[in-house]
Every structure is written in C-alpha cells, then in structure tokens.
Amino acid sequence: MNKEEILAKSRKENEGCDEFQLQVRDKSMKWTYNTMVVVAAIFAWIRERQGLPMMDLCVTICSSVCAGQSYRFIKTKDKQYLILAVITLLIGIFAIIRFLGGH
C-alpha cells in the first residue's frame, strides 16, 4: 500500500467520527461499567441480607465486562484487556456454579 491508499483508508474508517466523539463514547462506557457494578453490588448486598441468591447479578456483570474487555483486546491487542477479560470470565464461571448450586 502506498501513502495515499493508507490515508484514503484511514479517512474512510474515521468518516463521521471525530476525536471528541470517540472520547465521549469511551468515557460513557467507563461510566456505564462503573455504575452497573456499583448498582449490582448494592442489590447483591440487599439480596444477600434477605437470604436471597445474588450470584445472578455477579454473572450478569462479569459477562458484560468480559465481553467488553474481550472486544477491546481483539481490536487493540493490549494485554491488559485480555487479563481483565480472563479474570472476569473466571469470576463469572465461579458465580454461575454458585448460582446453579443455590447460593
């Protein structure tokens, strides 16, 4: 590929997006994750205090975070995203086992 082809491809990929929009999207996802985790933790605590199972909330959070981190790793090849994806996958598997066991 020559320089002009690379520039044309880059322009096409970034068409309709500017840097500000990308930053806003990334920060909104961060706030989404953080809010989801905090709210799920509060509900899990309430359900645990009432003697109700709460592992389904953990599975929901872990699967969501794992999917997001896996996508980021695939796109960026940054190992920190892979590590977070694997950690949340393992926690999610543990939570599924606990949930199916009635906890």
N, C-alpha and C positions, 0 to 999 in steps of 0.2 A: 504494500500500500504506500502511496506517496502522501506527501503532506496535505495536499488538497483533499484527497479522499478521506483521510483521517479527520480533518476539520469538518468536512461535509457530514460525515457520520456522527460526529460529536454534536454538531448543531441540530441534526435531526433528532437525536436521542434527548436533547435538552430543550426541544421546542415546546414552548408554552410553560416552561418552568424557569423560575429564576432562583438565585441562591437564597433569597429571603423566604420564598415559599417552601423550599426544601428544609430550611432551618426550623420554620414554624411547624411543619409536619413532623420532623424528628422530635422536637420538644413536646409536641402534643402527644406523641406516642409514649414518651417518657412519663408525662403526667398521667396518661391513661393507665400505664402499668402500675405506677405508684399508688394511684387511687384505688385501682382494683385490688391490689394486695392489702392495703390498709382496711378497706371495707370488708373484704373477705375475712381478714384476721379478726375484726370486731364481731362479725356474725359467727365465726367459728368459736370464738370465746363465749359468746352468748349461748350458742347451742351446746357447747361442752358443759357450761354451768347448769343447763337444764337437763343434762343427761342424754342429749340427742347426739346422733352421729354427726361428725363435722368433716370427715375426710373427703366428702364430695367437693367441698369448697377448695380444698387443697389440690385435688386432681384438676379442677377447673382452672385454677391459677397456674399450676405447673404446666399444664398442656398449652395454655395460651402463651406463656412466657417462652416455653421450649420452642414453639412454632415460630415466634418472632425472632428468637436468637438464632435458630437454625437458618432462617431466611437471610438474616444479616451475615452469617458465616458464609453461606453459599455465594452471596453477592460480593463480599469483601475479602474472604479468605483470612480474616482476622481471627486468630486462635482464641481470643478472649470470648468471642461469641460462641464458639464451639464448646468451650469449657462451661459456660453458663447453660447452654442447651443440654449438655450431658448431665450436669448437676440437677437441673430441673426435671429432666427425664427420669433420673433415678429416684428423686423425691416423689415424683408423680406415680411411678410404679409402686413404690412403697405405700403411698396413700391409697392406690387402687386396691392393693392387697388388704390393707387395714379396713377400707370401706367394705369390701366384699366379706370380710370377717366380722362385720357388725360393729365396728368402732366408729 
